[in-house]
Amino acid sequence: MLPALFPLPLLAADNASQTMVVSAAPAASGLSELDTPAAVSVVSGDEMRHAAPRVNLSESLISVPGLQIQNRQNYAQDLQLSMRGFGSRSTFGVRGIRLYVDGIPATMPDGQGQTSNIDIGSIDHIDVLRGPFSALYGNASGGVINVETETGQQPAMLEASSWYGSYGSWRNSVKASGATGDGSHAGDVSYTVSASRFTTHGYRDHSAAQKNLGNARLGVRIDEASTLTLLFNSVHAEAQDPGGLTAAQWRDNPRQVVSNVTQYNARKTVDQTQGGLRYQRQMGEDDDLSVMMYAGERQTTQYQSIPVVAQQRPGQPGGVIDLARHYQGIDTRWTHRDTLFSVPVTLTGGLDYETMTEKRKGYQNFIGNDFGVQGDLRRNERNRMWNLDPYLQTAWQFGDRWSLDAGVRFSTVSFTSRDDYITARDPDDSGSRRYHRWLPAASLKYAIDDGWNAYVSAGRGFETPTLNELSYRSDNQNGLNLGLQPATSDTVELGSKKRIGNGLLSAAVFQTDTQNEIVTDGTVNGRSTYKNAGETRRRGLELGLDQQFGYDWHLKAAWTLLDARYRSNACGSDSCDGKRIPGIARNMAYAGLSWAPEQGWYAGTDVRYLSDIAANDQNTVRAPAYTVVGVNSGYKWLVRDWSLDLFGRVDNLFDRNYIGSVIVNESNGRYYEPAPGRNYSVGLTLSYAFR
């Protein structure tokens, strides 16, 4: 049996027994897409960096079935990312999906995550897990994205990379990696250190941004049975916020912004630093122990374009958000391998504890007649959220063909708020909530032959309101939105995977029923309020093909059909029963073909289709469907220990005018975030191996 690895409870395949075990640090190549009895995709770091800007995950993850990932052209709000429709409501950051970077959650205990600290330049691989087994990760409904940084190896490598694109965009980065020994002897050390800087003027007016990012991973072999890995990450980002446009404004000039955006200088600044320590020890031939500890802090300051008259209302928290967050956690796990009645069994049990403390302040975004400056204090509170999750998973191998994987997690999420801003017009809004759920999941797999299997799985997901969703009530009421309830999702999935030559064909059909789905109630000038929508249902079909032709040709294709609808009580008196859930495309398709020999000329093209997207609950406003094409070509020199890679690319080749993403239920009618027209870029990577 494959030993249970660390740092997070991923479901990894045991190639020897063809079962799935709870695993936390997948093998260097990631999960086994064929043997894992779940809808899973693995994207390699080399693939993500090939002829690409290396700035956003949307450049490469668009090839994953079931994953809708869009660049808002707004770095103040992060990418718009949803999996099987979960997360589509988010006006900023990532919602409904658990994110991990080297075992450290990029998703906070409340379920809110961000991708700003992910360094594409040093990624080894990304595992994307969709479907019922996401229940084993706790506070999420759509799935899991796990990012693993490269482990340094011999020989030592030094790499410098630059990229320059349209709209004043550029990125410079440097990476060093290496190792002493092969990692199997006491005292062996491996390291990967990277740093990058990205700057853009932005496609739209008032959309400039810059980001500095650093990432480090140091591994030490303590003795024959144990290893220690140190992790460090830091990011500083500044971005203007262009907001959305109405349909008329988009058609007139997609690059414009409304006047109050510039009047109040809408913008955001983020500083985040975190560190982690991962300890792994083989306690015996059949037992492993792993411990992951981490801590970090995140400072966010955001200026919103809220009019003065609205900011002066009683209970209104102003137009400047000042957040200081401190978070930490520990995940401890024991894995045991044995036989029961001659049946091989793997048993993994663990305890995951995460906590976050937030100091949230709100200020007016004006002083007298000066706008876009921090004014009087309007909000001051201390929030604390924690979750404590014991979990257990088993993997049973019944002969050569049948295997059963089953697990359960008991998730407890607690929220407490202490209001330190109390006036005659703004009473005490302190409060607390605690949520509990049992989260079972199971999968039964049948191996038709060595390269073809089928599976059926079922599981329950759990999604609590985030601190941001609890922070504001609708209709300009003051106080916390403590009436918001967590959403619970039950999913059943059927899937099959078949190896075809040097490729893999995968298919999955699923149905997810959700109670108390959390949806956007309204969005005004960048601030959203939320409500529960009763019942929703998602039914989908996902097809994926990853095929290697010969040695140099590579084809990737994906198609997703997703029917996501309200079933009851979505819009109050104005019924939305049967309407599509906004922000979700019914059809997505991708095809990419590349010719990439080890050296010399290479070239590639990709096509992406997205059907129309409803922007509001009533489905009266929609972003039109679109198809965009990209092309790239380059040349790679390999001379002794030197490597030089020069490329150019054109995106949106036919200059389509389309909507890149929507702001769901935007109350001013500014639903649309336009995407750029035809744009160009060039890149250069130079590396040297110290042999």
DRENLUM-844830 format. One record per residue (C-alpha): residue in one letter; x negated, y, z negated. Coordinates in steps of 0.5 Angstrom, whole numbers, plus 2048, in hexadecimal, padded with zeros to 3 digits. Example, Ala and Ser with C-alpha at 12.3 -4.5 7.8 and 13.67 -1.06 7.14 Angstrom:
A7E77F77F0
S7E57FE7F2
//
This chain:
M800800800
L7FE807801
P7FC80B7FB
A8018107F9
L7FD8177FB
F7FE81E7F8
P8008247F8
L8078247F9
P80C81F7FA
L80C81D801
L80F817804
A809814807
A80980D80B
D805807809
N80280580F
A8017FE80C
S8087FC80A
Q80C80180E
T80F804808
M81080B806
V80D80D7FF
V80D8147FB
S8068177FD
A80481E7FC
A7FE81F800
P7FF81B807
A7F981880B
A7F581D80F
S7F981C815
G80081D811
L806819810
S807813815
E80D81581A
L80E80E81C
D80E80A815
T811810811
P81980E810
A81B815811
A81B81B816
V81481D815
S80F82181A
V808822819
V80482881D
S7FD82881D
G7F982F81B
D7F582E822
E7FB82E826
M7FE834822
R7F7838824
H7F783682B
A7F783C82F
A7FC83F82A
P7FB846826
R7FB84281F
V7FF84781C
N80684481B
L80983D81A
S80E83F81F
E80983E825
S808836824
L80E83481F
I813835825
S81282E827
V81582B821
P81C828822
G82182B81D
L81C83181B
Q81F83881E
I81983D81C
Q81984481F
N81584A81F
R81985081D
Q81385581F
N814857818
Y80E855813
A81285880E
Q81785380E
D81384D810
L815847815
Q81C845815
L81C83E814
S821839813
M821831813
R82882E816
G82B834814
F82983580D
G82583C80C
S829840812
R82C84580D
S82584780A
T82484F80C
F81D84E80A
G818848808
V81A841809
R82083E805
G823837805
I81C834806
R816832802
L80F834804
Y809831801
V802834803
D7FC82F800
G80182C7FB
I8038337F8
P80A8357F9
A80B83B7FE
T81283B7FC
M81483E7F5
P81883A7F0
D81E83E7F2
G81D83B7F9
Q81B8417FD
G814840801
Q810844805
T80B84280B
S80684880A
N801844806
I80083F80C
D7F983F80F
I7FA83C816
G7F383C818
S7F1837812
I7F7832813
D7F682B813
H7FD829815
I80482B813
D809825811
V811827812
L81682380F
R81D824810
G82382080D
P82581D807
F81F81B804
S81E823803
A8228227FD
L81B81F7F9
Y8188267FA
G81E8297F5
N8208307F7
A8218307FE
S82782D803
G82482D80A
G81D82A80A
V81582B808
I80F82E80B
N80982C809
V80282F80B
E7FC82C80A
T7F583080A
E7EF82C80E
T7EA828809
G7E382A80B
Q7DF82580E
Q7D8824811
P7D5827815
A7D682E812
M7DA833817
L7DA83A817
E7E083D81C
A7E284481E
S7E8846822
S7EB84C825
W7F284D828
Y7F585482C
G7FC85482E
S801859830
Y80485F82C
G7FD860828
S7FD859825
W7F6856823
R7F385181F
N7EC84F81C
S7EB849818
V7E5845816
K7E483E813
A7DF83A80F
S7DF83380E
G7DB82D80C
A7D9828807
T7D3824803
G7D481D804
D7DA819806
G7DE81A800
S7DE8137FE
H7D88147F9
A7D88187F2
G7D681F7F3
D7D88207FA
V7DB8267FC
S7DF829802
Y7E2830803
T7E6834808
V7E683C808
S7EA84080C
A7EB84880D
S7EF84C812
R7F2852814
F7F8854818
T7FB85B81A
T80085D81F
H804863821
G80A85F822
Y80F85E828
R814862825
D813869823
H81286981B
S80F86281B
A80886381A
A80585E815
Q7FE85B813
K7FC85580F
N7F685380B
L7F584B809
G7F0847806
N7F1840804
A7EC83B801
R7EC833800
L7E68307FC
G7E68287FA
V7E18257F5
R7E081D7F4
I7E081D7ED
D7DE8157ED
E7E080F7F0
A7E880F7EE
S7E98177EE
T7E981D7F2
L7EA8257F0
T7ED82A7F5
L7ED8317F4
L7F18367F8
F7F283D7F9
N7F68427FD
S7F78497FE
V7FB84E803
H7FC855803
A801858808
E80485E80A
A80A85F80F
Q80F864812
D816862812
P81A863819
G821860816
G82685E81B
L82A861821
T831861824
A83285E82A
A83386582E
Q82C86782B
W82986082D
R82B861834
D829869834
N822868831
P82086182E
R81A86582B
Q81D86A827
V81F86A820
V82586E81D
S82387581A
N824873812
V81F86E813
T819873814
Q81D878810
Y81C87480A
N81587180D
A81886980B
R81286580A
K80F860806
T80885E802
V8078577FF
D8018557FB
Q80084D7F9
T7FA84A7F6
Q7FB8427F4
G7F683D7F2
G7F78357F1
L7F482F7EE
R7F58287F0
Y7F38227EC
Q7F381B7EF
R7F18147EC
Q7F280D7ED
M7F380A7E7
G7F38037E9
E7F47FF7EF
D7FB8007EF
D7FC8067EC
D7FB80E7ED
L7FB8147E9
S7FC81B7ED
V7FD8227E9
M7FE8297ED
M7FD82F7E9
Y7FE8367EC
A7FF83D7EB
G8008447EE
E80384B7EF
R80784F7F4
Q8088567F4
T80D8597F9
T80F8607FA
Q8158617FF
Y818868802
Q81F867805
S82386C809
I82886D804
P82C874805
V82B8797FF
V8338797FE
A8338717FD
Q82C8717F8
Q8308767F4
R8368727F2
P83686F7EB
G8338687EA
Q8308697F1
P8288677F0
G82586C7F5
G82286B7FC
V81B8687F9
I81A8617F7
D8148607F2
L8128597F0
A80D8567EC
R80D84E7EC
H8098497E8
Y80A8427EA
Q80683B7E8
G8088347E8
I80582D7E6
D8078267EA
T8058207E7
R8068197EA
W8048127E9
T80580C7EE
H8058057ED
R8057FF7F2
D8077F87F1
T80B7F37F3
L8127F17F0
F8157EA7F2
S8107EA7F8
V8127F07FB
P80D7F67FB
V80F7FC7F7
T80C8037F6
L80F8077F0
T80D80E7EF
G80F8137EA
G80E81A7E8
L8108207E5
D8108277E8
Y81082E7E5
E8108347E8
T81183B7E5
M8128427E7
T8128497E3
E81484F7E7
K8148577E5
R81985A7EA
K81A8617EA
G81E8667EF
Y81D86D7F1
Q8208727F5
N81D8737FC
F81D87B7FC
I81A8817F7
G81F8877F9
N81F887800
D818883801
F81A87C804
G816876804
V8138777FD
Q8148747F6
G8198787F2
D81D8777EC
L81D8707E8
R82486C7EA
R8238657E8
N81E8627E3
E81F85A7E1
R81B8547DF
N81D84E7E2
R81A8477E1
M81C8407E5
W8198397E4
N81B8327E6
L81982C7E3
D81A8267E7
P81881E7E5
Y81881A7EB
L8188127ED
Q81780F7F4
T8168087F6
A8148047FC
W8167FD7FE
Q8137F9804
F8187F3805
G8147EF80A
D8117F1810
R8177F5813
W81B7F880D
S8197FD808
L81D802803
D81B808800
A81F80B7FB
G81E8117F6
V8218167F1
R82081C7EE
F8238207E9
S8228287EA
T82482D7E5
V8238347E7
S82483A7E2
F8258417E3
T8248477DD
S82584E7DE
R8238547D9
D82685B7DB
D8218607D9
Y8258667DC
I82B8677D8
T82F86E7D9
A8368717D8
R8378707E0
D8338697E0
P8358647DA
D83185E7D8
D8318597DE
S82D8547DA
G82F84C7DC
S82D8457DD
R82E83F7E1
R82C8387E1
Y82D8337E6
H82C82B7E6
R82D8267EC
W82B81F7ED
L82881E7F4
P8288177F6
A8258157FD
A82480E800
S82280B807
L82380480A
K81E803810
Y81E7FD815
A8177FC819
I81A7F9820
D8137F8822
D80C7FB821
G80D802825
W815802824
N81980381D
A82080681B
Y822808814
V82880B811
S82881080B
A82C814806
G82A819801
R82D81F7FD
G82A8267FD
F82A82C7F8
E8298337F9
T82A8397F4
P82B8407F5
T8248447F6
L82384A7F1
N82484E7F7
E82B84B7F8
L82D84C7F1
S82A8537F0
Y8308577F4
R8378567F4
S83C8587FA
D84085F7FA
N83B8637F7
Q83C8607F0
N8378607EB
G83485A7E8
L8318537E9
N83584E7EE
L8368497E9
G83C8467EC
L8388437F2
Q83883C7F1
P8328377F4
A8348337FA
T83482B7FA
S833828801
D834820803
T83081E809
V83181780D
E82C816812
L82B810818
G82481081B
S81F80D820
K81880D822
K81580A828
R80D80A82A
I80D80B832
G80680A834
N80280F831
G80881382F
L80E81382A
L81581482B
S81A815825
A821816824
A82581881E
V82D81981D
F82F81C817
Q83581F813
T83582480D
D83A826809
T83982C804
Q83D82E7FE
N83D8367FC
E838838802
I83583E800
V836843806
T83584B807
D83A84F805
G838855808
T83185980A
V83186080A
N82A86480B
G82685E80A
R82985C803
S82E856803
T8338537FF
Y83584B7FE
K83B8477FD
N83D8407FD
A84183D803
G844837801
E843831805
T83F83180B
R83D82B810
R83782A815
R83682581A
G83082481E
L82C820823
E825821824
L82081E829
G81981F829
L81381C82E
D80C81D82D
Q80881A833
Q801819835
F80081883D
G7F981583E
Y7F481983A
D7F582083C
W7FC82183D
H801822837
L809823837
K80D825831
A814826832
A81A82782D
W82282882D
T826829827
L82E829827
L83182C821
D83882E81F
A838832819
R83F834816
Y843837811
R84883280E
S84C836809
N84C83D805
A846840808
C849847809
G84F848804
S85584A807
D85284B80E
S85184380F
C84B841813
D84D83A812
G84A836818
K84683C81A
R83E83B81C
I83983D816
P836843818
G82E84381A
I82E83C81D
A82D83A824
R832834826
N82C83282B
M82583382B
A820830830
Y818830831
A81482D836
G80C82E836
L80782B83B
S80082C83B
W7F982A83E
A7F482A839
P7ED82683B
E7E8826835
Q7E482C839
G7E583083F
W7EB833842
Y7F283283F
A7F9834840
G80083483D
T80783683D
D80D836838
V815837839
R819839833
Y821839834
L82683C82E
S82D83C82F
D83184282C
I831843825
A837846821
A83584C81D
N83B84C818
D840848815
Q846849819
N84184881F
T84484E823
V83C850824
R83784C827
A83084C82A
P83084A831
A82C843833
Y825844836
T820840839
V819842839
V81284083C
G80B84083A
V80583E83E
N7FD83E83B
S7F783C83E
G7EF83C83C
Y7E883983C
K7E5836837
W7DD835837
L7D9830833
V7D2831833
R7CE82D82D
D7D082F827
W7D483582A
S7DB83682C
L7DF83B82F
D7E683C831
L7E9841835
F7F0842837
G7F6846839
R7FD846839
V80484983B
D80A848837
N81184A839
L80E849840
F81584B844
D81685183F
R81C84F83C
N820854838
Y823850832
I82485082B
G81F84D827
S82384C820
V82984E81D
I82B852816
V83184E814
N837852812
E833858813
S83985D810
N837863814
G83785F81B
R83085F81C
Y82F85781D
Y82A857822
E822856821
P81F857828
A81A85382B
P81485682F
G814855837
R80E85283B
N808853837
Y801851838
S7FB84F833
V7F484C834
G7F084882E
L7E984682D
T7E6841828
L7DE840827
S7DC83A822
Y7D5837820
A7D483081D
F7CE830818
R7CB82981A
//
